[in-house]
Amino acid sequence: MTVRTISDDERSRLEELLAPVDADLSVWFPGDRAAGQPVHTAYVSAADVAVDTPAVWGDNALAVADGAADVVAHLAGGDAAVVDLVRARLRDNPIDDLRIDLEDGYGWRDDAVEDGHARRAGEVLAAWTARRPHAPRGAGVRAKGLGERERARGLRTLELVLDAAGGVPDGFVFTVPKLRDVRQVDAVNHLCAAFERAHGLDEGTLRYELQVEIPQAVLGPDGRATVAEAIHRGSPRLSGLHYGTYDYSAACGIVSAQQSLAHPVADHAKAIMQAAAAQTGVWVSDGSTQVVPVGSADQISSALRRHHALVTRSLERGIYQGWDMHPGHLVTRWTAVIGFFRSAMPTAAQRLQSYFDRRSGDVVDEPATAMSLALVLERGLAAGAFTTQEVVGVAPLCTPDRLSELRAAAGGLRA
């Protein structure tokens, strides 16, 4: 049988057309980052932060958990192992990631006062670098933003923080609030390069996050997704997108009583953020709730249940990070995260086992799904929801090395 084929010239032309596409896609969509995404970011005012803040928050969170033990047990699904893991986390490493806030949660103060707080923030960040693993794995600051009125103050604050820290501490990232225009990303990149030159740092040392808390960050005046353009202009310095619940809701005209992570305008914004960030290596973080577990027993119970439901809702929608604004939020953050991944582990591990040994089962997974299942296990391991021994006890082939192999193959899966 004769097969009619295209000519060598036509094949060459096809390669000419597709080679630059392949090159661009590999740069624009390199895949998920190997470094573990934090499960949350705690925000603490620069006026209140100290070297012992993580330990204080952990102690206060344990006190909340003790006072509402029945509620916590219920939220853990009656699983004593989850409760024990949460308590261990609150005792040893309660805060995964922390931002020292010199923006909305700090307010406007006399310049001399903010200068002092900025210097202290830098000293605290430097001290945390030396105290790990009992200090936050990642930490940084949120200074005032890029608007005309506040950017001089924000720039001075960042200068003072880095100077007092003696450079860029390990795991440092700064948050840029109130993104409105993609050209602001160019300015942040310029600022990072200038700081690196001033401090004698390697190019690319400084990393930042963008806060999506104004509708123009999602949809620009020309109808294009500002946040998608921002990701690619910010690469590789841009590490994350953080949703700002209340500023965004207010700007959309939502009355305060209805402002929530679960409001449709929030879901729309976060869906755009997720789609824009997919396979770029940029992390997406949900926002916060203003309801904190204080007051009467009923008020504390209600706040804990509300926060647990919101965190679980985000996890179910593939958003694995959020903001925490109060020590009591750590109780329900870790209860939700550990419970979520612990319950997901057996099924994910068994399906990966079938994928590795090519057995057919109830579900036949494709390579991209296998990569997703591996990420479930890696996220759960990083959160302390289970151990490697527990995973291989369910699925002997799901070793850390095999999970890493799937990650390394991600480029081929995307192609």
C-alpha positions in Angstrom: 0.0 0.0 0.0 1.4 3.4 -1.0 1.3 6.1 1.6 1.1 9.6 0.3 3.4 11.8 2.4 4.2 15.5 2.5 7.5 16.6 1.1 10.6 17.2 3.2 10.3 20.9 2.4 6.8 21.0 3.8 8.0 19.2 6.9 10.8 21.7 7.3 8.3 24.5 6.9 6.1 23.0 9.6 9.0 22.9 12.0 9.8 26.5 11.2 6.3 27.5 12.2 6.1 25.5 15.4 9.7 25.8 16.8 9.1 29.4 18.0 5.8 28.3 19.5 7.4 25.5 21.4 10.1 27.9 22.7 7.6 30.5 23.8 5.3 28.0 25.6 8.3 26.5 27.5 9.1 30.0 28.8 5.5 31.2 29.4 4.3 28.0 31.0 7.2 26.2 32.7 4.9 24.3 35.1 4.4 24.2 38.8 7.3 25.2 41.0 9.1 22.5 42.9 9.3 24.5 46.1 6.3 23.9 48.4 3.6 26.5 48.4 2.7 27.7 51.9 -0.7 26.8 53.1 -1.3 30.3 54.4 0.1 33.8 54.9 -0.4 35.4 58.3 -0.6 39.2 58.4 0.8 41.0 61.4 1.0 44.8 61.8 4.5 46.1 61.9 3.5 47.9 65.1 3.0 44.6 66.8 5.5 42.1 65.3 8.4 40.7 67.3 10.8 37.8 67.0 8.6 35.7 69.2 5.4 36.5 67.2 5.1 33.0 65.7 5.5 31.3 69.1 2.9 33.7 70.7 0.5 33.1 67.9 1.0 29.3 68.3 0.4 29.6 72.1 -2.8 31.7 71.6 -4.0 29.3 68.9 -3.6 26.4 71.3 -5.5 28.2 73.9 -8.4 28.7 71.4 -8.2 25.0 70.5 -8.3 24.0 74.2 -11.3 26.2 74.9 -13.2 24.8 71.9 -12.0 21.2 72.0 -15.4 19.8 71.1 -15.7 22.1 68.1 -12.2 21.3 66.8 -12.8 17.5 67.2 -16.1 17.9 65.2 -14.3 19.9 62.5 -11.6 17.2 62.3 -14.4 14.6 61.6 -13.8 12.9 64.9 -10.3 11.9 63.8 -8.0 12.0 66.8 -4.9 11.8 64.5 -5.9 15.0 62.8 -6.3 16.8 66.1 -3.0 15.5 67.3 -1.2 16.7 64.1 -2.9 20.1 64.4 -1.8 20.5 68.0 1.8 19.5 67.1 1.8 22.0 64.3 0.6 24.8 66.5 3.2 23.9 69.1 6.2 23.6 66.7 5.6 25.5 63.5 2.3 27.4 63.7 3.0 29.9 60.9 4.1 28.7 57.5 4.4 32.2 55.9 4.1 35.7 57.3 3.9 39.3 56.1 4.8 42.2 58.3 2.2 44.7 57.3 2.9 48.4 56.7 -0.1 49.0 54.5 -3.8 48.7 55.2 -3.4 46.7 58.4 -0.9 49.3 59.6 -2.4 52.6 58.4 -0.8 56.0 58.1 1.5 57.1 60.8 4.1 59.8 61.3 7.1 59.2 59.0 9.5 58.8 61.9 7.2 56.2 63.5 7.0 54.2 60.3 10.7 54.5 59.8 11.3 52.9 63.1 8.8 50.1 62.5 10.3 49.4 59.1 13.8 49.0 60.6 12.5 46.7 63.3 10.7 44.7 60.6 14.0 44.1 58.9 15.7 43.1 62.1 12.9 40.6 62.9 13.1 39.1 59.4 16.9 38.6 59.8 16.4 37.0 63.2 13.8 34.6 61.7 16.3 33.4 59.1 18.6 32.2 61.9 15.8 30.6 64.0 14.3 28.2 61.4 12.6 25.7 61.5 10.7 27.3 64.4 10.3 30.6 62.5 8.1 31.0 59.4 9.4 29.2 56.3 8.8 32.3 54.3 8.4 35.9 55.4 8.4 39.4 54.1 6.6 42.7 54.2 3.7 44.5 52.6 4.6 48.1 52.1 2.4 50.8 50.7 1.6 50.6 47.0 2.4 52.2 43.7 -0.3 54.9 43.6 0.9 58.5 43.3 0.1 59.4 46.9 1.7 56.5 48.7 4.6 55.2 46.5 7.3 57.5 48.0 6.4 56.2 51.5 6.3 52.6 50.3 9.7 52.9 48.6 11.3 54.3 51.7 9.8 51.6 53.9 11.3 48.9 51.6 14.7 50.5 51.7 14.7 50.6 55.4 13.5 47.0 55.8 16.3 45.7 53.5 18.9 47.9 55.1 18.0 46.7 58.6 17.9 43.1 57.5 21.4 43.4 56.0 20.1 42.5 52.6 17.5 40.0 51.5 16.8 37.3 54.1 16.2 33.7 53.0 12.6 33.2 51.9 11.9 37.0 51.7 9.2 38.3 49.4 7.4 41.6 49.4 3.7 42.1 48.5 2.7 44.8 46.1 -0.8 46.0 46.9 -3.6 47.3 44.7 -2.4 46.4 41.2 -4.4 48.4 38.7 -2.3 48.5 35.5 0.2 46.0 34.0 2.7 48.8 33.5 3.1 48.9 37.3 4.7 45.5 37.0 7.5 47.0 34.9 8.1 49.6 37.6 8.3 46.8 40.3 10.8 44.9 38.1 12.9 48.1 37.8 12.7 48.7 41.6 13.9 45.1 42.3 16.9 45.5 39.9 17.8 48.9 41.6 17.6 47.3 45.1 19.9 44.5 43.9 22.4 46.8 42.5 22.3 49.0 45.7 22.9 45.9 47.9 25.3 44.1 45.7 22.9 41.2 45.1 22.7 38.8 42.3 20.2 39.6 39.6 16.8 38.0 40.3 17.3 37.7 44.0 14.3 39.8 44.9 10.8 38.3 44.5 7.4 39.8 44.9 3.7 39.0 45.0 0.9 41.1 43.4 -2.3 41.7 45.3 -5.5 41.5 43.3 -7.8 43.7 45.2 -9.1 46.1 42.5 -11.3 45.0 39.5 -8.9 46.6 37.0 -6.3 44.0 38.0 -8.6 41.3 36.6 -10.1 43.2 33.6 -8.4 46.1 31.9 -9.9 49.0 30.0 -9.2 47.2 26.7 -11.0 44.0 27.9 -7.9 42.0 28.4 -7.0 40.2 31.6 -4.5 42.5 33.3 -3.4 39.7 35.7 -2.5 37.4 32.8 -0.2 40.0 31.3 1.2 40.9 34.7 2.3 37.3 35.3 4.4 37.2 32.1 5.8 40.7 32.6 6.7 39.8 36.2 8.3 36.5 35.4 10.6 35.2 36.9 10.5 37.5 39.9 6.7 37.3 40.4 6.0 34.4 42.8 2.3 34.8 43.7 -1.1 36.4 43.3 -3.1 37.2 46.5 -6.8 38.0 46.4 -7.9 40.9 48.5 -11.4 40.1 49.7 -12.7 43.4 51.0 -11.2 46.0 48.8 -12.2 44.0 45.7 -15.7 43.4 46.9 -16.2 47.1 47.9 -14.9 48.2 44.5 -17.5 46.0 42.9 -20.2 47.7 44.9 -20.9 44.7 47.3 -22.3 45.9 50.6 -20.1 45.1 53.6 -22.5 42.5 55.1 -22.2 40.4 51.9 -18.4 40.7 51.4 -16.9 37.2 51.6 -14.5 34.8 50.0 -17.5 32.9 48.8 -19.3 35.8 47.0 -19.7 35.4 43.2 -17.5 38.4 42.5 -14.7 36.7 44.5 -15.2 33.4 42.7 -15.0 35.2 39.3 -11.8 37.0 40.2 -10.1 33.9 41.6 -11.1 31.9 38.6 -9.4 34.4 36.3 -6.4 34.4 38.6 -6.2 30.6 38.5 -6.6 30.3 34.8 -3.9 33.0 34.2 -1.5 31.4 36.7 -2.0 27.8 35.6 1.4 26.1 34.7 3.3 29.4 35.1 4.8 28.5 38.5 3.0 31.5 40.1 1.0 30.6 43.2 -2.5 31.8 43.8 -3.7 32.7 47.3 -7.2 33.3 48.6 -7.9 36.3 50.8 -9.0 36.6 54.4 -12.1 36.7 56.6 -12.7 39.5 59.1 -14.6 37.2 61.5 -12.3 36.1 64.3 -12.9 33.6 67.1 -13.3 35.9 70.1 -16.2 36.6 72.5 -18.6 34.1 73.9 -18.3 30.3 73.4 -21.1 30.5 70.8 -19.3 33.3 68.9 -16.0 31.4 69.0 -17.7 28.3 67.8 -19.5 30.1 65.0 -16.2 31.8 63.8 -14.3 28.6 63.9 -16.9 26.8 61.8 -17.1 29.6 59.4 -13.4 29.8 58.8 -13.0 26.0 58.5 -15.8 26.0 55.9 -14.1 28.8 53.9 -10.7 27.2 54.0 -12.2 23.8 52.9 -14.1 25.5 50.2 -10.9 27.0 48.8 -9.1 23.7 49.0 -11.9 22.0 47.1 -11.6 24.6 44.4 -7.8 24.2 44.0 -6.7 27.3 45.9 -4.2 25.9 48.5 -3.2 29.1 50.2 -5.1 31.9 52.1 -4.6 34.8 54.5 -4.9 34.4 58.3 -5.4 37.5 60.4 -5.8 36.1 63.9 -4.1 33.4 66.0 -7.4 31.6 66.2 -7.5 31.2 62.4 -4.5 28.9 62.7 -6.6 26.4 64.5 -9.1 26.0 61.6 -6.5 26.6 58.9 -4.4 23.6 60.0 -7.5 21.5 60.9 -8.9 22.0 57.4 -5.6 21.6 55.5 -4.5 18.5 57.4 -7.9 16.9 57.3 -8.3 17.7 53.6 -5.0 16.1 52.5 -5.2 13.3 54.9 -8.5 12.2 53.6 -7.4 12.6 50.0 -4.2 10.6 50.4 -5.4 7.0 50.2 -7.3 7.4 47.0 -4.6 9.5 45.4 -1.9 7.1 46.3 -3.8 4.0 45.1 -4.6 5.7 41.8 -0.9 6.6 41.4 0.1 3.0 42.3 -2.2 1.8 39.5 -0.7 4.3 37.1 2.9 3.3 37.9 2.3 -0.4 37.5 -0.2 0.2 34.6 -3.0 -1.8 36.3 -6.5 -1.0 35.2 -8.8 0.0 38.0 -12.0 1.8 38.6 -10.5 4.9 37.1 -8.0 5.0 34.2 -5.8 8.1 34.7 -4.0 10.0 32.0 -0.5 11.4 32.5 -1.7 14.9 33.4 -4.0 13.5 36.0 -1.2 11.4 37.5 0.8 14.6 37.8 -2.1 16.2 39.7 -2.3 13.2 42.0 1.4 13.5 42.8 0.9 17.1 43.7 -1.8 16.1 46.2 0.7 13.8 47.9 3.5 16.4 47.8 1.3 19.1 49.2 0.0 16.8 52.0 3.5 15.8 52.9 4.7 19.4 53.1 1.7 20.3 55.3 2.5 17.4 57.6 -0.9 15.7 57.0 0.9 12.3 56.7 4.3 10.8 56.4 6.2 9.2 53.5 5.9 5.9 55.4 2.1 6.2 55.5 2.0 6.9 51.7 4.2 3.9 50.8 2.2 1.8 53.2 -0.8 2.4 50.9 1.1 2.5 47.6 4.6 1.1 47.7 5.6 2.7 44.4 4.7 6.2 45.5 8.1 7.1 46.9 9.4 10.7 46.9 11.7 9.8 44.0 8.8 8.6 41.9 6.8 11.7 42.7 9.8 13.9 41.7 10.0 11.9 38.4 6.4 12.8 37.6 7.2 16.5 38.3 10.3 16.3 36.0 8.1 14.8 33.3 5.6 17.7 33.5 7.1 19.5 30.5 6.5 16.4 28.4 2.9 16.1 29.7 2.1 19.7 28.7 3.5 19.2 25.3 
